[in-house]
Structures are given as structure tokens and as C-alpha cells.
Amino acid sequence: MTTTLLKVKGLKVAYGGIQAVKGVDFEVNEGELVSLIGSNGAGKTTTMKAITGTLPITDGDIEYMGKSIRGQGPWDLVRQGLAMVPEGRGVFTRMTITENLQMGAHIRSDKPEIATDMEKVFTIFPRLRERKDQLAGTMSGGEQQMLAMGRALMSRPKVLLLDEPSMGLSPIMVDKIFEVVRDVYAQGVTVLLVEQNTHRCLAVADRVYVLERGRVSYDGTPDGLLGNQRLREAYFGATH
């Protein structure tokens, strides 16, 4: 039986009179990697911020594990197993890498297991181990992205929300980030991925939702999207 972990129903979000999200519906089932794609201004990041309580919603509801989480903030949600890696990383720049990772585990009291999980993060991201005493603010964008993902994993999330993880990164770093996304998913973490790199999304996602002007215009498999001529041309050009 399929368990729906995250369900967004009729979500509407407005920015000072402008309706950015106009009634979005989607769901993420346990064990899935679901991708939310769309052009700039489609409402992807706004949707993610609404889910995690950093933006108020004007209508609709968000359910996590069968219960409404409307109005709850990021700290409340992390305790329940819903962790987000925001666009722009959001690391604690004046803390070291190790301190940032410890902050990710602030809700936990199982010290031996925390140490084990930190070792796992250092195994996934050897570069973080090399620089574990370095201040996060002195790292490159790609290293900060690794740290933000590592910090989220330290909370042992049931659902990991990733908002534009490859934005502004070099091709080599993009390869690494998507390798980690696949690994995390393979370990049983449910993932909701917002990403402008459509090729990459379709390569890793089980299901895809396309957002256009604040509404869902497609819901289905990556293959189904590629079979839709209008969407294929919009996202890949007529030659794909």
C-alpha cells in the first residue's frame, strides 16, 4: 500500500497582491523522488517556502503524514522529519563545518548515533572532512551546497526538500550534487526536488510536476513529459 507523506491541496500564495501560486495540488509518496520543474517565476520556490512555513499561504492546505502542517515553522517540521535545503544554501557562515553539521542534529540526543551520522556525511563529502574546522563562510558555493545537504541529513529526515541544489555550480559540482541526491534516495529518504536543470531532474525522478504561471500543467512520469510535444519543446527545444 502506498503511503502519501506530503500532500499539497489547492495551495495559493500571494506576494503583495500578486498571486504567485494559484491553486497547486501535488503529492509525494513514501520512497519516491518527485521533481517540481518550471521556468523562472513559475512558483517553484514560493511553493517550497510555503510548505516549510517560511511564507504564509492564502488558501489551501499542506498535509504531512496525514496531518495539516499549515502555519508550522521550519524548526517544528524538522522535528517531525521534514527537512529543507533552501535555495542559496543558508549555511551558518561564522561557524565551522563541524559546528554547522552539529546544528543539523540539534533536535537529537543520541550522541553516539550523531557521531556515526557525521562520519557518514564526511564519507559522502570528503571535502568537508578535509576542511571540518574551516569557517563555512570561506567556502566556495559548491562546498556550501554540500554542507547544507549534509546538515539536513544530520536531522535524519523522512522527507528531504531540495530547492535548486545545482544553481550557480560548476558542471563537476553539479555531477557531485546529483550523485548525492541519488545516493540519499537509494538509502530510503523520500525526496522533493525543485530544479531548473530539467535534464538532470528527468534522469533521477520517479514522477514530475510541471509548474507554469503558478499552476500544475503536467503530472506524470519523465517519459510521459518527453512524450508531450508542447512541454518537450518548451523545456528542451524542438530538436530533443
C-alpha positions as CSV (number, residue, x, y, z in Angstrom):
1,M,0.0,0.0,0.0
2,T,1.3,3.5,-1.0
3,T,1.8,5.9,1.9
4,T,1.5,9.6,1.0
5,L,3.9,11.6,3.1
6,L,3.4,15.0,1.7
7,K,0.2,16.3,0.2
8,V,-0.4,19.9,-1.1
9,K,-4.0,20.8,-1.8
10,G,-5.3,23.9,-3.5
11,L,-2.2,25.9,-2.4
12,K,-2.4,29.6,-3.1
13,V,0.3,32.1,-2.1
14,A,0.3,35.8,-2.8
15,Y,3.1,38.4,-2.8
16,G,1.7,41.8,-2.0
17,G,-1.4,41.5,-4.2
18,I,0.3,39.3,-6.9
19,Q,-0.9,35.7,-6.8
20,A,2.3,33.7,-7.3
21,V,0.8,30.3,-6.7
22,K,-2.8,29.8,-7.9
23,G,-4.1,26.6,-6.6
24,V,-1.4,23.9,-6.8
25,D,-2.1,20.2,-6.0
26,F,0.6,17.5,-5.7
27,E,1.7,14.7,-3.5
28,V,4.9,12.8,-2.6
29,N,4.6,9.2,-1.6
30,E,7.0,7.4,0.7
31,G,10.2,6.2,-1.1
32,E,9.7,8.5,-4.1
33,L,11.9,11.1,-5.7
34,V,9.5,13.7,-7.1
35,S,10.6,16.7,-9.1
36,L,8.9,20.1,-9.4
37,I,10.1,21.8,-12.6
38,G,9.2,25.0,-14.3
39,S,10.7,28.2,-15.7
40,N,11.8,31.2,-13.6
41,G,8.8,32.8,-11.8
42,A,6.6,29.6,-12.2
43,G,6.1,29.4,-8.4
44,K,8.5,26.6,-7.5
45,T,10.5,28.3,-4.7
46,T,7.4,30.0,-3.4
47,T,5.7,26.6,-3.1
48,M,8.7,25.2,-1.2
49,K,8.7,28.1,1.2
50,A,5.0,27.7,1.8
51,I,5.5,24.0,2.6
52,T,8.2,24.8,5.2
53,G,6.3,27.7,6.8
54,T,8.6,30.5,5.7
55,L,5.9,32.1,3.6
56,P,2.2,32.4,4.7
57,I,-0.4,30.7,2.4
58,T,-3.6,32.5,1.4
59,D,-5.6,29.3,0.7
60,G,-5.4,25.6,0.6
61,D,-3.6,23.1,2.9
62,I,-0.4,21.2,3.3
63,E,-0.5,17.7,4.9
64,Y,2.5,15.8,6.2
65,M,2.0,12.2,7.3
66,G,-1.8,12.8,7.1
67,K,-1.9,15.9,9.3
68,S,-2.1,19.6,8.4
69,I,1.1,21.5,8.9
70,R,-0.3,24.8,7.8
71,G,1.3,27.6,9.9
72,Q,4.1,25.5,11.3
73,G,7.6,26.8,11.0
74,P,10.8,25.1,9.8
75,W,12.0,24.1,13.3
76,D,8.7,22.4,14.1
77,L,8.9,20.5,10.8
78,V,12.5,19.3,11.2
79,R,11.5,17.7,14.5
80,Q,8.8,15.7,12.5
81,G,11.3,14.6,9.8
82,L,10.7,17.2,7.1
83,A,14.0,19.0,6.3
84,M,14.7,21.5,3.6
85,V,17.9,22.6,1.8
86,P,17.0,26.1,0.7
87,E,17.9,27.9,-2.5
88,G,21.1,29.9,-1.7
89,R,22.4,27.2,0.8
90,G,21.7,29.1,4.1
91,V,24.7,27.9,6.0
92,F,25.9,29.5,9.2
93,T,28.8,31.4,7.8
94,R,30.6,32.2,11.1
95,M,30.5,28.6,12.3
96,T,32.9,25.9,11.2
97,I,31.8,23.0,9.0
98,T,31.6,20.7,12.0
99,E,29.5,23.2,14.0
100,N,27.1,23.5,11.0
101,L,26.7,19.7,10.9
102,Q,26.1,19.7,14.7
103,M,23.4,22.3,14.2
104,G,21.7,19.9,11.8
105,A,21.4,17.4,14.7
106,H,20.3,19.9,17.3
107,I,16.9,18.1,17.7
108,R,18.6,14.8,18.6
109,S,20.1,13.5,21.9
110,D,21.6,10.2,20.7
111,K,25.2,11.3,20.8
112,P,26.8,8.0,19.6
113,E,24.5,7.9,16.6
114,I,25.1,11.6,15.8
115,A,28.8,10.9,15.6
116,T,28.1,7.9,13.3
117,D,26.0,10.2,11.1
118,M,28.6,12.8,11.0
119,E,31.1,10.2,9.8
120,K,28.6,9.2,7.1
121,V,28.4,12.8,5.9
122,F,32.2,13.1,5.8
123,T,32.2,9.8,3.8
124,I,29.7,11.3,1.3
125,F,31.5,14.6,1.1
126,P,35.3,14.0,1.7
127,R,35.9,17.7,1.0
128,L,34.0,18.6,4.2
129,R,36.2,16.3,6.2
130,E,39.3,17.9,4.9
131,R,38.0,21.3,5.9
132,K,36.0,20.4,9.0
133,D,37.5,23.2,11.1
134,Q,37.1,25.9,8.4
135,L,34.5,28.6,8.7
136,A,31.6,27.9,6.4
137,G,31.6,31.5,5.0
138,T,35.0,31.0,3.5
139,M,34.0,28.0,1.3
140,S,33.0,28.0,-2.3
141,G,29.4,27.9,-3.4
142,G,29.6,24.2,-4.2
143,E,31.2,23.3,-0.9
144,Q,28.5,25.3,0.9
145,Q,25.9,23.3,-1.0
146,M,27.5,20.1,0.1
147,L,27.4,21.4,3.7
148,A,23.8,22.5,3.5
149,M,22.8,19.0,2.3
150,G,25.0,17.3,4.9
151,R,23.4,19.5,7.7
152,A,19.9,18.5,6.5
153,L,20.9,14.8,6.5
154,M,22.1,15.1,10.1
155,S,18.5,15.5,11.2
156,R,17.7,12.1,9.8
157,P,14.8,13.3,7.6
158,K,11.9,11.2,6.3
159,V,11.4,13.8,3.5
160,L,14.2,15.9,2.1
161,L,13.2,19.1,0.2
162,L,15.9,20.4,-2.1
163,D,15.4,23.8,-3.7
164,E,17.6,24.5,-6.7
165,P,20.7,22.5,-5.4
166,S,22.7,22.9,-8.6
167,M,22.1,26.7,-9.1
168,G,25.3,28.5,-9.8
169,L,27.6,25.5,-9.5
170,S,30.3,24.2,-11.9
171,P,29.4,21.2,-14.1
172,I,31.7,18.9,-12.0
173,M,30.0,20.1,-8.8
174,V,26.6,19.6,-10.3
175,D,27.6,16.0,-11.1
176,K,28.5,15.5,-7.4
177,I,25.3,17.0,-6.1
178,F,23.1,14.8,-8.3
179,E,25.2,11.8,-7.3
180,V,24.4,12.6,-3.7
181,V,20.7,13.1,-4.4
182,R,20.6,9.6,-6.0
183,D,22.5,8.1,-3.0
184,V,20.2,9.7,-0.4
185,Y,17.2,8.5,-2.3
186,A,18.7,5.0,-2.6
187,Q,19.1,4.9,1.2
188,G,15.3,5.3,1.6
189,V,14.9,9.0,2.1
190,T,11.9,10.5,0.2
191,V,12.9,13.5,-1.9
192,L,11.1,16.5,-3.3
193,L,13.4,18.2,-5.8
194,V,13.0,21.7,-7.3
195,E,15.5,22.2,-10.0
196,Q,15.8,24.3,-13.2
197,N,18.2,21.7,-14.8
198,T,15.4,19.7,-16.4
199,H,17.6,17.1,-18.0
200,R,19.0,16.2,-14.6
201,C,15.6,16.1,-13.0
202,L,14.1,13.7,-15.5
203,A,17.1,11.4,-15.1
204,V,16.6,10.9,-11.4
205,A,12.8,11.5,-10.8
206,D,10.1,8.8,-10.4
207,R,7.4,11.4,-11.1
208,V,7.4,15.0,-12.3
209,Y,5.1,18.0,-11.8
210,V,5.5,21.0,-14.2
211,L,4.5,24.4,-12.8
212,E,3.5,27.1,-15.2
213,R,2.4,30.5,-14.1
214,G,1.5,29.2,-10.6
215,R,-0.4,26.2,-11.7
216,V,0.4,22.5,-12.3
217,S,0.3,21.8,-16.1
218,Y,1.7,18.3,-16.0
219,D,1.7,15.4,-13.5
220,G,3.3,12.2,-14.6
221,T,6.4,10.2,-15.4
222,P,9.5,11.7,-17.0
223,D,8.8,9.6,-20.1
224,G,5.3,11.0,-20.3
225,L,6.7,14.5,-20.2
226,L,9.1,13.7,-23.1
227,G,6.1,12.4,-25.0
228,N,4.2,15.6,-24.6
229,Q,5.2,17.7,-27.6
230,R,4.3,21.1,-26.2
231,L,6.2,20.6,-22.9
232,R,9.2,18.9,-24.6
233,E,9.6,21.8,-26.9
234,A,9.2,24.3,-24.1
235,Y,11.9,22.6,-21.9
236,F,14.2,21.0,-24.5
237,G,13.6,22.8,-27.8
238,A,12.1,21.2,-30.9
239,T,15.2,19.1,-31.6
240,H,15.2,16.9,-28.5
